[in-house]
Amino acid sequence: MESSPSAIRVGQPFGRYELLVPIARGGMSRVWAARLRGTRGFQKVVALKTLLPDGPNRQLLEQMLLDEARNAAAIQHPNVAQYLDLGEQDGLLFLVMEWIDGEPVSSLIKRSRLYGGVPFEIGVEVAVQAARGLHAAHTLCDANGMPLGLVHCDVSPQNVMVTSSGAIKLIDFGIARATKRAAPPDDGLVRGKLSFMAPEQILGGPIDPRTDVFSLGLVLYLLTTGKHPFAAANPTETMRRIRDAASIPPPSVYHSEYPDALESVLLRALSHDPERRFANAEAFMTALSEAVPRRAEPREIATFVEHISGAELAARRAAIADALKRVEAFEPPSSEPPLSSRPIVGALEAYSIAPPSVRTADVESPPSSTVPATVMSTPAEPDFSPRRGKGFIASALAFGVAVGFW
């Protein structure tokens, strides 16, 4: 007998795991904080992703989940979230990942608007660490030492996590492609977040590590300027501007003190022609490190996260602690309040499997190219327009000393 939506509840055993707190729900999957329970009192909190029992395109989604587990589980790098287990409960597949106590870049950008934006030194360090994680994925080999040609395909602010200890982790390899092992999907779909896809991804052309370099360049541009270089009225229009090689405002247009060396590196990463970009994420990371040798330390990043997201982090920890107590006492609630009523919901929206829906985008192809008419999009991107300010790190450090860390 297969599980039904009403049967999946707090405290329910799921293989070796017990569900604790629902974290996020998309059109096709749900993510929980869960407990791995071992012998003699051993326990560990993990993130557990399940497909929705009554979700559409079940066979396709199961294959995507299997591919995600197979591709990502072999990556062993501190800047990539660890994939721990794949299981099945009553016919329902689930994927287990390390629990990340932190926030996605998308949330940090939104909340930092009240504090002048993300500090410049932090934004660059986020990109450097994310590039390290991407390079580990791009250079992954199979058991015979043959390169897989893995490309993330969904690098975005939602899929770059900043932990409470100041580390950066890439998550969600749900639409990653092992280009050396499997042929591209022939379903005519473009997969990814519309506003963070590279031109060749939009056009359905060949992809490689330079595709992820472009997407990370967009994330860095947003982090250091508060603006999206191709911003338009909606994600579809933004995608069209990326596809059509619309001119990019140099970051110095928004900040007169923007370092020339960094601007040069960033604009190269955002070249419309992949041949003009950095050859891989490692080259991008090296160029960033040379352009900005003084970047934020982990303690500065941790203080920044605590300062702007401390209440959300504390609420999430408290919810998990309460769930653990209830599970220990065998007192799971008889029913769950709607996800929208929980303060914890959305804190880790990036854990949701991509993509949650299939829709047709109103995209007109230029005469010289062909754009697939159907776009499979990951969750809609929020509108980022934070203001920048100076001297934030010093004030944030002072705040951290005053309040301490969790």
C-alpha positions in Angstrom: 0.0 0.0 0.0 1.5 3.4 -1.0 1.7 6.3 1.3 -0.9 9.1 0.9 -0.4 12.8 1.7 -2.5 12.5 4.8 -0.4 9.5 6.0 2.9 11.5 6.1 3.1 13.2 9.5 5.4 14.4 12.2 6.9 11.5 14.0 6.2 8.9 11.3 9.0 6.4 10.7 10.5 6.7 7.2 13.0 3.8 6.9 15.7 4.5 9.5 14.4 8.0 10.0 11.7 9.8 11.9 10.1 12.9 10.4 10.3 16.0 12.6 9.4 19.3 11.0 8.2 20.0 7.5 10.6 22.6 6.0 9.4 23.2 2.4 6.9 22.0 -0.1 6.9 22.4 -3.9 4.8 21.2 -6.7 6.5 17.8 -6.7 8.3 17.3 -3.4 8.4 18.0 0.3 11.4 18.4 2.5 11.5 17.6 6.2 13.9 17.9 9.1 14.2 14.3 10.2 16.1 12.2 12.8 18.4 9.3 12.0 18.1 7.1 15.0 20.8 4.6 15.7 21.8 2.2 18.5 22.4 3.2 22.1 20.8 6.6 21.8 22.7 7.8 18.7 20.8 10.3 16.7 21.4 12.9 14.0 19.2 15.5 12.3 19.2 15.3 8.5 17.2 16.8 5.7 14.8 14.2 4.0 13.2 14.9 0.7 10.2 12.9 -0.5 8.3 13.1 -3.7 4.7 14.0 -3.2 2.7 10.7 -3.2 0.1 12.2 -5.5 2.4 14.3 -7.6 2.2 14.5 -11.4 4.7 12.8 -13.8 5.6 10.2 -11.1 7.9 8.1 -13.3 9.9 11.1 -14.5 10.3 12.6 -11.0 11.4 9.2 -9.6 14.1 9.1 -12.3 15.2 12.7 -11.5 15.5 11.8 -7.8 17.5 8.7 -8.6 19.8 10.7 -11.0 20.2 13.4 -8.3 21.3 10.8 -5.7 23.6 9.0 -8.1 25.3 12.2 -9.4 25.6 14.1 -6.2 26.4 11.4 -3.6 29.9 10.9 -5.0 30.9 14.5 -4.6 33.0 14.9 -1.4 33.7 18.5 -0.9 33.1 21.0 2.0 31.3 23.4 -0.3 28.8 20.8 -1.5 26.0 19.5 0.7 26.5 15.8 1.4 24.0 13.2 0.1 23.7 10.5 2.7 21.1 8.0 1.7 18.4 6.9 -0.8 15.4 4.8 0.4 11.9 3.8 -0.2 9.0 3.7 2.2 5.7 2.2 1.1 6.5 2.8 -2.6 7.6 6.4 -2.0 11.2 7.3 -2.7 13.1 9.6 -0.4 16.5 11.2 -0.5 18.5 12.0 2.7 21.0 14.9 2.8 23.0 16.6 5.5 21.1 19.1 7.6 22.4 22.7 6.9 21.9 25.2 9.7 21.9 28.3 7.6 20.1 30.3 5.0 20.1 30.4 1.2 21.7 33.5 -0.5 18.2 34.5 -1.7 16.9 35.0 1.8 20.1 36.8 3.0 19.8 39.2 0.1 16.2 40.0 0.9 16.7 40.4 4.6 19.9 42.5 4.1 18.0 45.2 2.4 17.3 46.7 5.9 21.1 46.8 6.6 22.5 48.3 3.4 22.8 45.0 1.4 25.3 42.1 1.6 28.8 43.4 2.5 31.0 43.4 -0.5 33.7 41.2 1.1 31.1 38.6 2.0 29.5 38.5 -1.5 32.8 37.8 -3.2 33.8 35.1 -0.7 30.4 33.4 -1.2 31.2 33.2 -4.9 34.7 31.9 -4.3 33.5 29.1 -2.1 30.7 28.2 -4.4 33.1 28.1 -7.3 35.2 25.6 -5.4 32.2 23.4 -4.9 31.3 23.6 -8.6 34.8 22.6 -9.6 34.5 19.5 -7.4 31.3 18.6 -9.2 32.6 19.4 -12.6 35.7 17.2 -12.2 33.8 14.2 -10.7 34.8 10.9 -12.2 33.1 7.5 -12.2 34.5 4.3 -10.6 36.7 3.7 -13.6 38.2 7.2 -13.4 36.3 8.5 -16.4 35.0 12.1 -16.2 31.3 12.4 -15.8 31.1 15.9 -17.2 28.7 16.9 -14.4 27.0 20.3 -14.8 24.8 21.6 -12.0 22.5 23.5 -14.3 20.6 25.3 -11.5 23.2 27.6 -9.8 21.1 30.4 -8.3 20.7 32.3 -5.0 18.2 29.7 -3.8 20.8 26.9 -4.3 23.8 28.5 -2.6 23.5 28.1 1.2 25.4 30.1 3.8 25.7 28.3 7.1 25.6 29.7 10.6 29.3 28.9 10.9 30.2 31.0 7.8 30.6 28.2 5.3 29.1 28.1 1.8 27.4 25.0 0.4 25.9 24.2 -3.0 22.7 22.3 -2.8 20.0 20.8 -5.1 21.6 18.7 -8.0 18.0 17.8 -9.0 18.5 18.8 -12.6 22.3 18.3 -12.9 23.5 16.5 -16.0 26.3 14.1 -16.4 27.1 15.2 -20.0 29.7 12.4 -20.6 27.4 9.6 -19.4 23.9 10.4 -20.8 22.4 12.0 -23.8 20.5 15.3 -23.2 16.8 14.8 -22.5 14.8 14.8 -25.8 11.6 16.2 -24.2 12.1 19.7 -25.5 12.2 21.2 -22.0 14.6 23.8 -20.6 15.3 23.1 -17.0 16.4 25.7 -14.5 15.5 29.1 -12.9 14.6 31.4 -15.8 16.6 34.4 -14.5 19.8 32.4 -13.8 20.2 30.3 -16.9 23.1 30.7 -19.3 22.2 31.6 -22.9 23.2 28.2 -24.3 21.0 26.6 -21.6 18.0 28.7 -22.8 18.7 27.9 -26.4 18.9 24.1 -25.7 22.5 24.0 -26.9 25.5 22.0 -25.5 26.3 22.7 -21.9 29.6 22.4 -19.9 31.2 23.9 -16.8 31.1 27.3 -18.4 27.3 27.2 -18.2 27.6 27.1 -14.4 30.2 29.8 -14.5 27.7 32.2 -16.2 25.0 31.4 -13.6 27.4 31.9 -10.7 28.5 35.2 -12.3 24.8 36.3 -12.2 24.7 35.4 -8.5 27.9 37.4 -7.8 26.6 40.4 -9.7 23.5 40.3 -7.6 25.4 39.9 -4.4 27.8 42.8 -5.0 25.4 45.3 -6.6 21.9 44.4 -5.4 20.9 44.3 -9.1 20.3 41.6 -11.7 22.2 42.6 -14.8 19.4 41.5 -17.1 16.5 42.5 -14.9 13.1 42.9 -16.6 9.5 43.0 -15.7 9.3 39.2 -15.1 11.5 36.1 -15.2 10.5 35.3 -18.8 11.5 38.7 -20.0 14.7 38.4 -18.0 15.4 35.1 -19.7 14.8 36.7 -23.1 17.3 39.4 -22.4 19.9 36.8 -21.4 19.2 34.8 -24.6 19.5 37.9 -26.8 22.8 39.1 -25.4 21.4 42.3 -24.0 24.1 44.7 -22.9 25.2 44.4 -19.3 25.6 47.5 -17.1 29.1 47.4 -15.6 28.8 47.0 -11.8 30.6 50.3 -11.4 27.5 52.0 -12.8 25.9 51.2 -9.4 29.0 51.6 -7.2 31.6 54.0 -8.3 34.2 52.3 -6.0 33.7 48.9 -7.5 37.2 47.4 -8.1 38.2 47.5 -11.7 39.9 44.1 -11.4 36.7 42.5 -10.1 34.5 44.2 -12.7 36.7 42.8 -15.4 36.5 39.2 -14.0 32.7 39.4 -13.5 32.0 40.7 -17.0 34.2 38.0 -18.5 32.2 35.3 -16.5 29.0 36.8 -18.0 30.1 36.7 -21.6 27.3 35.6 -23.9 29.8 33.5 -25.9 31.0 30.6 -23.7 34.4 30.7 -25.5 35.0 34.1 -23.9 34.2 33.0 -20.4 36.5 31.3 -17.9 37.1 27.7 -19.0 36.0 26.3 -15.7 34.9 27.2 -12.2 38.5 26.8 -10.9 39.8 29.5 -13.3 36.9 31.8 -12.2 37.7 31.2 -8.6 41.4 31.9 -9.1 40.6 35.1 -10.9 38.2 36.2 -8.2 40.8 35.5 -5.5 43.4 37.5 -7.3 41.0 40.4 -7.9 39.9 40.6 -4.3 42.6 39.1 -2.0 40.9 40.5 1.1 37.6 38.8 1.6 35.4 38.0 4.6 36.5 35.4 7.1 34.1 32.7 8.3 33.5 34.5 11.6 32.5 37.6 9.7 30.1 35.7 7.5 28.7 33.8 10.5 28.1 37.1 12.3 26.4 38.6 9.3 24.1 35.6 9.1 23.3 35.7 12.8 22.6 39.4 12.6 20.1 39.4 9.8 18.6 35.9 10.2 19.1 35.1 13.9 15.4 35.0 14.7 14.6 32.7 11.8 17.5 30.4 12.7 16.4 30.3 16.4 12.8 29.5 15.4 13.9 26.7 13.3 16.2 25.2 16.0 13.4 25.5 18.5 10.9 23.8 16.2 13.3 20.9 15.7 14.1 20.6 19.4 10.3 20.6 20.2 9.7 17.9 17.6 12.4 15.8 19.1 10.9 16.0 22.5 7.4 15.1 21.1 8.8 12.1 19.2 10.7 10.9 22.3 7.4 11.2 24.2 5.5 9.4 21.4 3.2 12.4 21.1 3.1 13.4 17.5 0.3 15.8 16.7 -2.9 14.3 15.3 -2.9 16.7 12.4 -0.6 19.3 11.0 -1.4 23.0 10.6 -1.1 24.3 7.0 2.5 24.8 5.9 1.8 28.5 5.3 1.1 29.0 9.0 4.5 27.8 10.2 7.2 30.4 10.7 9.8 27.8 9.7 8.4 27.2 6.3 10.4 28.7 3.4 13.6 29.0 5.4 15.2 26.3 3.3 13.2 26.7 0.1 16.2 25.7 -1.9 15.9 22.1 -0.6 12.9 21.5 -2.8 13.4 19.4 -5.9 13.6 21.2 -9.2 11.5 21.7 -11.1 8.0 21.8 -9.4 6.0 22.5 -12.5 5.9 22.5 -16.3 4.7 25.5 -18.1 4.8 27.1 -21.5 6.8 30.4 -21.6 5.9 33.1 -24.0 9.3 33.2 -25.7 9.8 34.4 -29.3 12.8 32.9 -31.0 15.1 35.2 -33.0 15.3 34.2 -36.7 18.8 32.8 -36.3 18.1 30.4 -33.5 15.5 28.0 -32.1 14.3 28.2 -28.5 12.3 25.3 -27.1 8.7 26.5 -26.5 8.3 24.7 -23.3 10.2 25.7 -20.2 10.5 23.6 -17.1 11.2 26.2 -14.4 12.4 25.9 -10.9 10.6 28.2 -8.3 10.1 31.8 -9.3 12.9 34.1 -8.4 12.1 36.9 -5.9 12.7 40.5 -6.9 16.0 41.6 -5.4 16.7 45.3 -5.1 18.7 45.9 -1.9 20.5 49.1 -1.2 24.2 49.0 -0.3 25.9 50.6 2.7 29.4 50.9 4.1 30.8 49.7 7.4 28.4 46.8 7.9 30.9 44.2 8.9 32.2 46.2 11.8 28.8 46.9 13.2 27.7 43.2 12.6 30.8 42.0 14.5 29.9 44.3 17.4 26.4 42.9 17.4 27.7 39.4 17.4 29.9 40.0 20.4 27.0 41.5 22.2 24.5 38.7 21.5 26.8 35.7 21.0 26.2 32.8 18.7 23.7 29.9 18.9 
